Amino acid sequence: MGSLNMEKKWVFPLVISSLICVFLLATSFNMGLISSLHTINRIFNIFPSRGNLSSEAYAETKIAQSQPQPPQNPGLPRFAYLISGSKGDLDKLWRTLHALYHPRNQYVVHLDLESPAEERLELASRVEKHPLFTTVGNVHMINKANMVTYRGPTMVANTLHACAILLKQSKEWDWFINLSASDYPLITQDDLLDTFSTINRNLNFIEHSSQLGWKEDKRAMPLIVDPGLYSTTKTDIYWATPRRTLPTTFKLFTGSAWMILTRSFVEYLIWGWDNLPRILLMYYTNFISSPEGYFHTVICNVPEYAQTAVNHDLHYISWDNPPRQHPHTLSINDTQKMIDSGAAFARKFRHNDPVLDKIDNDLLRRKEGSFTPGGWCSNSECLKVGDPDKIKPSPGADRFKRLIARVALSSQRKQNQCK
């Protein structure tokens, strides 16, 4: 009887202890489960569910989100240049680079595969050893030279190659400008920076027309092969058969091979979240003088970019009458016409022609072998970087501003329609 009473005394504490243990275990389990669920949810949130797909799943949205938003007052713009040349153009290219140089900008220089290896190595050595280029780090050379065939699609490929390099090297530029070693500036970079700081940064300056005329039969319909696509020896394009009909899914445009393109449009060409740039690139592999059509056809077939196309390349180019394949080579007799045009650039020039010395002396105030002076550089050597944000427009800037007002601002009022 005594032992039975002792057992009853232990029952109640045992039950209470068991209940407390169960409660503690349950609480610990629930807290762990909740923590685990939170962890699992975080893992699954990394992956979009099939029932919750939105525009964020597409590349163009992700690219747009990854790009920094422009400030409300962007201030001075920056330019990205391609300066290209071929055999015998080393010194011409070097002079043009000095006339165009500004520490705010980015530059890609290229001598094609036709130029001797000695010339390409010399250019690379000059860029590498130049004290200012080394300090600033904004001059880049395409070391693996491309074969570029005049009138062929390899010219388009080379331009796109340079665009890709510039996008990789810097996110700090607003417009891309393609020039050759036979081009030369008619205004200082300070003039260009000052004028472009006042205009809409969505404007593309690309001379274009849908009126193909004789080009429809002679350039659009023939099939051609560019040996530069597969050969290390430069030869001219040759024709293939049969001829083709004009496309019906897009409209062809033509125009000048020289242009000033916004970073946004260049990214559209390179990233290619829409398939049109690739389709047209394949189409223009069989198009004569494809640089005079590829960029123009892309921009004018995309509504949001067609609204930004200003029909001017900001070049002064003189054509013989009747026009020939190449423009008139400019000389000292063309000086006043170039000045009166108000253009930013002119072409084409012979190497060290006296007219280039006149442009240096009268328009750029540039001394032989040095850079074009401005707010960042006012001495004769310009071997030290001053304030890149300080600019000093020249009297010639007014002519260029009038040209911009005429072609850009008036085009904005007309909504910049491609026609």
C-alpha positions in Angstrom: 0.0 0.0 0.0 2.9 2.3 0.9 4.6 1.6 -2.4 1.4 2.4 -4.3 1.2 5.8 -2.6 4.8 6.6 -3.5 4.1 5.8 -7.2 1.1 8.1 -7.3 3.3 10.9 -5.9 5.7 10.6 -8.9 3.0 10.4 -11.6 2.0 14.1 -11.4 5.6 15.6 -11.7 6.4 13.1 -14.5 3.3 14.2 -16.5 4.1 17.9 -16.0 7.8 17.4 -17.0 6.8 15.4 -20.1 4.4 18.2 -21.2 7.1 20.8 -20.7 9.5 18.8 -22.8 7.0 18.3 -25.6 6.2 22.0 -25.6 9.9 23.0 -25.8 10.5 20.5 -28.6 7.5 21.7 -30.6 8.5 25.3 -30.2 12.1 24.6 -31.3 10.8 22.6 -34.3 8.4 25.4 -35.4 11.1 28.1 -35.1 13.5 25.9 -37.2 10.8 25.2 -39.7 9.9 28.8 -40.1 13.6 29.7 -40.5 14.0 26.9 -43.0 10.9 28.1 -44.9 12.4 31.6 -45.1 15.6 30.2 -46.4 13.8 28.1 -49.0 11.7 31.1 -50.1 14.8 33.1 -50.6 16.3 30.4 -52.8 13.2 30.1 -54.9 12.8 33.8 -55.3 16.0 33.8 -57.3 14.3 31.9 -60.0 11.2 33.4 -61.8 8.2 31.2 -61.7 6.5 30.2 -64.9 3.3 31.7 -63.8 4.9 35.1 -62.9 6.9 35.9 -66.0 7.0 39.6 -66.9 9.0 42.0 -69.0 11.9 41.7 -66.5 12.7 38.3 -67.9 13.7 39.8 -71.2 17.2 41.0 -72.1 16.3 44.5 -73.2 14.7 45.2 -69.8 17.6 43.8 -67.9 20.1 45.9 -70.0 18.0 49.0 -69.5 17.9 48.4 -65.7 21.6 47.8 -65.6 22.4 51.1 -67.3 22.9 54.1 -65.0 20.2 56.7 -65.3 21.5 60.0 -66.8 21.6 62.8 -64.3 19.1 65.6 -64.6 21.8 68.1 -65.6 24.3 65.9 -67.5 26.7 68.8 -68.3 29.4 68.2 -70.9 29.1 65.1 -73.1 31.8 62.7 -74.1 32.6 61.3 -77.5 33.9 57.9 -78.6 35.9 57.9 -81.9 36.9 55.3 -84.4 39.8 56.5 -86.6 40.6 53.9 -89.3 43.2 53.7 -92.0 45.0 51.4 -94.4 48.4 51.0 -96.1 50.4 54.2 -95.9 48.0 55.9 -93.5 50.1 55.8 -90.3 51.2 59.4 -90.2 47.8 60.7 -91.5 46.0 58.8 -88.7 48.5 60.0 -86.1 48.0 63.7 -87.1 44.2 63.3 -87.2 44.3 61.7 -83.7 46.3 64.7 -82.3 43.9 67.2 -83.9 40.9 65.3 -82.3 42.3 64.4 -78.9 40.6 65.4 -75.7 41.0 63.7 -72.3 37.2 63.4 -71.9 36.8 61.2 -75.0 37.6 57.6 -75.9 39.5 56.7 -79.1 39.9 53.4 -81.0 42.5 53.5 -83.8 42.8 50.8 -86.5 45.1 50.1 -89.4 43.7 47.3 -91.5 45.4 44.1 -92.5 46.6 45.5 -95.8 48.9 47.9 -94.0 52.4 46.4 -93.4 53.1 44.8 -90.0 55.8 47.4 -89.4 53.2 50.2 -89.7 50.8 48.5 -87.2 53.6 47.8 -84.8 54.8 51.4 -85.0 51.3 52.7 -84.3 51.0 50.4 -81.3 54.4 51.5 -80.0 53.5 55.2 -80.4 50.2 54.7 -78.4 51.9 52.7 -75.7 54.8 55.0 -75.2 53.0 58.4 -75.4 53.1 59.9 -72.0 49.6 61.5 -72.1 47.9 58.5 -73.7 49.5 56.4 -71.0 48.3 58.7 -68.2 44.8 59.1 -69.3 44.3 55.6 -70.9 41.7 56.6 -73.4 43.4 55.6 -76.7 43.0 52.0 -77.7 44.3 50.2 -80.7 42.7 47.2 -82.5 45.8 45.0 -82.3 44.3 42.1 -84.2 43.8 44.0 -87.5 40.7 43.4 -89.6 40.7 43.0 -93.4 38.6 45.8 -94.7 37.4 45.8 -98.3 36.2 49.1 -99.8 32.5 48.9 -100.7 32.2 45.6 -98.8 30.5 44.4 -95.6 33.8 44.1 -93.9 33.7 47.9 -93.4 30.5 47.5 -91.4 32.1 44.6 -89.4 35.1 46.8 -88.6 32.9 49.7 -87.4 30.8 47.3 -85.2 34.0 45.8 -83.8 35.2 49.3 -82.7 31.8 50.0 -81.2 32.0 46.8 -79.1 35.5 47.8 -77.9 34.4 51.3 -76.9 31.4 49.9 -75.0 33.7 47.5 -73.2 36.3 50.1 -72.4 34.0 52.8 -71.0 30.4 53.6 -70.0 31.2 57.3 -69.9 30.4 58.4 -73.5 27.4 59.8 -75.3 28.0 59.7 -79.0 30.0 57.5 -81.4 31.8 59.1 -84.3 33.5 57.2 -87.2 36.3 58.8 -89.2 39.0 57.8 -91.5 42.6 58.9 -91.6 41.6 61.1 -94.5 39.2 63.1 -92.4 40.1 66.2 -90.4 38.2 68.4 -87.9 37.2 71.9 -88.7 36.4 72.8 -85.1 38.0 72.2 -81.8 36.8 69.5 -79.4 35.9 72.3 -77.0 33.6 73.7 -79.7 32.1 70.2 -80.2 31.6 69.6 -76.5 30.1 73.0 -75.9 27.6 72.7 -78.7 26.5 69.2 -78.0 26.0 70.0 -74.4 23.0 72.1 -75.5 21.1 69.6 -77.6 19.0 66.5 -77.1 21.3 63.5 -76.4 19.0 61.1 -78.2 19.7 62.6 -81.6 21.6 60.6 -84.2 23.3 62.5 -87.1 23.1 60.2 -90.0 22.4 61.3 -93.6 19.8 59.0 -95.0 17.3 58.6 -97.8 14.9 55.9 -99.0 15.2 57.2 -102.6 17.7 54.7 -103.9 17.6 55.8 -107.5 20.4 54.0 -109.5 21.6 52.3 -106.3 18.5 50.1 -106.4 19.7 48.3 -109.6 23.5 48.6 -109.1 23.9 48.0 -105.4 20.8 46.5 -103.8 19.8 43.8 -106.3 23.2 42.3 -107.2 24.8 39.6 -105.0 28.4 40.2 -104.1 31.2 38.3 -102.3 33.6 40.3 -100.1 37.0 38.4 -100.1 37.9 40.3 -96.9 35.5 37.9 -95.0 37.9 35.0 -95.6 41.1 36.1 -97.2 44.2 37.8 -95.8 44.9 39.4 -99.1 42.9 42.5 -100.1 41.1 42.2 -103.4 38.0 43.9 -104.7 34.5 42.5 -104.3 33.1 40.3 -107.0 29.6 39.7 -108.3 27.7 36.5 -108.0 24.5 35.2 -109.7 21.6 35.3 -109.7 20.3 38.8 -108.8 17.8 39.2 -106.0 14.6 41.1 -105.5 14.2 44.0 -103.1 13.1 43.0 -99.5 9.5 43.3 -98.5 9.8 43.0 -94.7 11.9 46.1 -94.3 12.6 49.3 -96.3 16.0 50.0 -97.6 17.8 53.3 -96.9 21.1 54.7 -98.1 23.3 57.7 -97.2 26.7 58.8 -96.1 29.1 56.3 -94.6 30.1 58.9 -91.9 27.8 59.4 -88.9 27.4 60.4 -85.3 25.4 57.8 -83.3 24.1 57.8 -79.8 25.3 55.3 -77.3 21.8 54.0 -76.9 21.6 53.2 -80.7 25.1 51.6 -80.7 24.1 49.4 -77.8 21.0 48.4 -79.7 23.2 47.3 -82.6 25.7 45.4 -80.5 23.5 43.8 -77.9 20.8 43.1 -80.4 17.8 42.3 -78.1 15.7 42.8 -81.3 16.6 40.5 -84.2 16.5 43.3 -86.8 20.2 44.3 -86.5 21.3 40.7 -87.1 18.9 40.1 -90.0 20.1 43.3 -91.8 23.7 42.4 -91.1 23.2 39.2 -92.9 21.4 41.0 -95.7 24.2 43.5 -96.1 26.9 40.8 -96.5 25.7 40.8 -100.1 25.2 44.6 -100.5 27.6 46.9 -102.4 28.8 49.9 -100.3 27.1 48.4 -97.3 28.4 51.1 -94.9 26.1 53.5 -96.9 23.1 51.5 -96.0 23.3 49.2 -93.0 23.2 51.8 -90.2 20.6 53.8 -92.1 18.3 50.9 -92.8 18.4 49.8 -89.1 17.7 53.2 -87.6 14.9 54.0 -90.0 13.1 50.7 -89.6 12.9 51.0 -85.8 10.2 53.6 -84.9 11.8 54.8 -81.7 15.1 55.4 -83.3 13.7 56.7 -86.6 12.3 59.6 -84.6 15.9 60.6 -83.6 17.6 60.5 -87.0 18.8 64.0 -88.1 19.4 63.9 -91.8 23.0 65.3 -91.8 26.4 63.8 -91.1 28.0 67.1 -90.0 30.7 66.6 -92.7 31.8 68.9 -95.5 32.3 66.6 -98.5 32.7 68.0 -102.1 31.6 65.9 -105.0 32.7 66.3 -108.6 30.0 67.0 -111.2 28.9 64.4 -112.3 29.7 62.5 -109.0 32.4 59.8 -109.1 33.0 56.9 -106.8 35.2 59.0 -104.6 34.6 62.6 -103.4 36.7 65.5 -104.6 40.1 65.8 -102.8 40.1 69.0 -100.8 42.8 71.6 -101.3 43.7 75.2 -100.2 41.2 76.4 -102.8 38.3 74.8 -100.8 39.2 76.5 -97.5 36.5 79.2 -97.5 33.8 76.7 -98.6 34.7 74.5 -95.7 34.6 77.3 -93.3 31.3 78.6 -94.5 29.7 75.2 -94.2 30.0 75.3 -90.5 30.7 71.5 -90.5 32.5 69.7 -87.7 34.6 67.6 -90.1 35.8 67.5 -93.7 37.1 64.9 -96.1 39.1 63.9 -97.9 42.6 65.2 -97.7 46.0 64.2 -99.0 48.7 63.5 -96.4 50.3 66.8 -95.2 48.4 68.9 -97.7 49.0 72.7 -97.1 45.3 73.1 -96.5 45.7 71.0 -93.3 48.3 73.5 -92.0 45.9 76.3 -92.7 43.1 74.5 -90.8 45.6 74.0 -87.9 46.7 77.7 -87.9 43.4 79.5 -88.6 40.7 77.2 -87.1 42.3 74.9 -84.5 45.2 77.0 -83.3 47.2 73.7 -83.2 50.9 73.6 -83.4 52.7 70.9 -85.4 53.1 67.7 -83.5 50.9 68.9 -80.6 47.3 68.7 -79.6 44.5 71.1 -80.4 44.5 73.4 -77.4 41.4 74.2 -75.3 40.4 74.6 -71.7 42.3 71.5 -70.6 45.5 72.4 -72.5 46.7 75.8 -73.4 50.5 75.3 -73.7 52.5 74.3 -76.8 53.2 70.8 -75.6 50.1 69.7 -73.8 51.9 66.8 -72.1 50.1 67.3 -68.8 46.4 66.8 -68.3 44.6 69.9 -67.1 41.0 70.1 -66.1 39.0 68.0 -68.6 35.8 69.7 -67.6 37.1 73.1 -68.5 36.4 74.2 -72.0 37.2 77.2 -74.0 35.1 77.5 -77.2 36.7 79.3 -80.2 35.2 81.9 -82.5 34.5 79.1 -85.0 32.0 77.6 -82.6 29.3 80.0 -83.7 29.2 78.7 -87.3 28.9 75.1 -86.0 26.1 76.1 -83.6 24.2 77.7 -86.5 24.5 74.5 -88.4 23.2 72.5 -85.5 20.3 74.9 -85.0 19.4 74.5 -88.6 19.6 70.7 -89.0 19.1 69.4 -85.5 16.6 71.7 -83.8 14.5 72.1 -86.9 14.5 68.3 -87.3 13.2 67.9 -83.8 10.3 70.1 -84.6 9.6 67.8 -87.6 9.8 64.8 -85.3 12.9 63.6 -87.2 11.0 61.2 -89.5 13.0 58.9 -91.7 11.6 59.4 -95.3 
